[in-house]
Amino acid sequence: MISEHSIELVKSNIDIVDTISNYIELKKNGTNYKARCPFHGEKTPSFVVSSVKQIYHCFGCGVSGDAIKFIMEHDKLTYIETIEKLASDYNITLEYTKTKTVNIDFSILDSVNNYYKKSLHKNDEILKYLSSRGVFESSIEKFDIGYADANNDFLNFLKSLNIDFQEALKVGILGKGDSGDYYAVFRQRIIFPIYSLKNKVVGFGGRTTIEHNSKYVNSPQSMVFNKSRLLYGYSQARNNIIQSDKVIIAEGYLDVVLLHQAGFCNCVATLGTAMTKEHIPIISRLTKNVLLAYDGDKAGKNAAYKAMRLIQDSSLKGNVCLFDDGVDPADLVASGDIQKLQDIFSNSKNGIEYIFEFIVDKYDLDVSSQKQTAFDECIGFFNTLSNVMQYEYKSFLANLLKLDDKIIPIYRQKQTKRVIIENEDTAELSVLKTMVQNPILIDDVIEYIEYDMFVYHKREFLSIIKDVNSKEALEVSLRDEIECLNDEHFFKQITILMSRFYQSLRKRKLKENLSLSEKSYIMRKIEENIKILKTNTFPTFDENITQYFH
Ligand SMILES: [Zn+2]
């Protein structure tokens, strides 16, 4: 872990204008800087950087934060990765505190990786095999493909480097037999090193070259090698996934290697396991669009269904394409059939349709009891969709089940809060901005004002009186065109807001259906307050007079 002290040192050295200028061109605008927002497409700049507050904010899409947040969002890095990047940009040496729990020597894996790579180049037969599968030399380099030879050679190699077998066992390259003998986990296998998200070798996948019963072997699950959190090819594909805003998830290591070779550089694979919940956040940091490129056999179809359900439960969007007749993406690349591959990818099936079809395929719709089960199972999934999606897929599902549209019920999801786009009011905004810049004024007026006095900016008002550092407060304070008022103008403006409020309250109360005594009490109160306001004094806010129309 990076020490607190180092993190503070980095933070105190960075300047937001400096940092963001490395990414986009900033133009001075009043006390702030402006630019076109790098996080959403726009023609007129609404991205503001404040050098005083050391923050950025976009009035178009609402993103905001400090320099660290900017780099995290822009480069899709974690907090720690960002600190490391900034430290190297600013020439700051980071101190690391040792974590006590994980004490694993990663350098062993690097040495072993190099050993496997060298072994491959000494072995013509294996190189020939890779070439026959269509793998170019450049791909061997890109993916650091290697070869694990016989057992004794590997043990001798470890001995020659004085690597402790106990340590080698911990990182999953050695196993220990019942008799206590150590043995190499990978023997006579083509080696695909597997990198962590931080680009460190954490394990290996090995494909047999002697038709061993287990075609593929992976490093055993360990502290450093957690299959459900790793993706093969992640390091190589990462930037391309961001650029293309899409990820292709294949099933095999060779598929990934050859798809990259054919120009599909946004391809990764799960490690011989199905996709898990833990993969979702790793993917969604880079893109929301997933294309599953799975085998068309039964296992592949099942895996695609399970993965698609996970995808549908998350914020991701998914499509599926299945490769039939035992032809996988690797074969198509090897035989030079890139056009066919392209066609399969562009004719991929929408994930929601895939799920419905997968369910319905299990049943015989001519048997009414089975049709009922298919219907129930489909509706179970249908109900998890948003209302818009339910309307969108209603006919599709009815068609699939050979039923009338009318029988598909729309299940009402809880309404998500609609964002109401209000008109703006400069006077209200000036009051709010002044309150943010001068929080002490809030104490002076808080007992007299109420959120109903703000016609257009109730939400901002509530958020500002709760917290002058809230996002809404930030937005208001960064708006250069909104005037910040001096004390005299501020109180004057508050008086105007209050008068407006009591005038409109009087109109509404007159129309309301109240008892005569209630009405006369309220009207008297309102008139009194308007009178007080005319003397430039604030009337105390009386909840009794508004409670009826809430
Ligand atoms: Zn924006």
Boltz pocket constraint, residues with backbone or C-beta under 6 A from the ligand:
constraints:
  - pocket:
      binder: B
      contacts: [[A, 37], [A, 38], [A, 39], [A, 40], [A, 47], [A, 58], [A, 59], [A, 60], [A, 61], [A, 62], [A, 63]]
      max_distance: 6.0
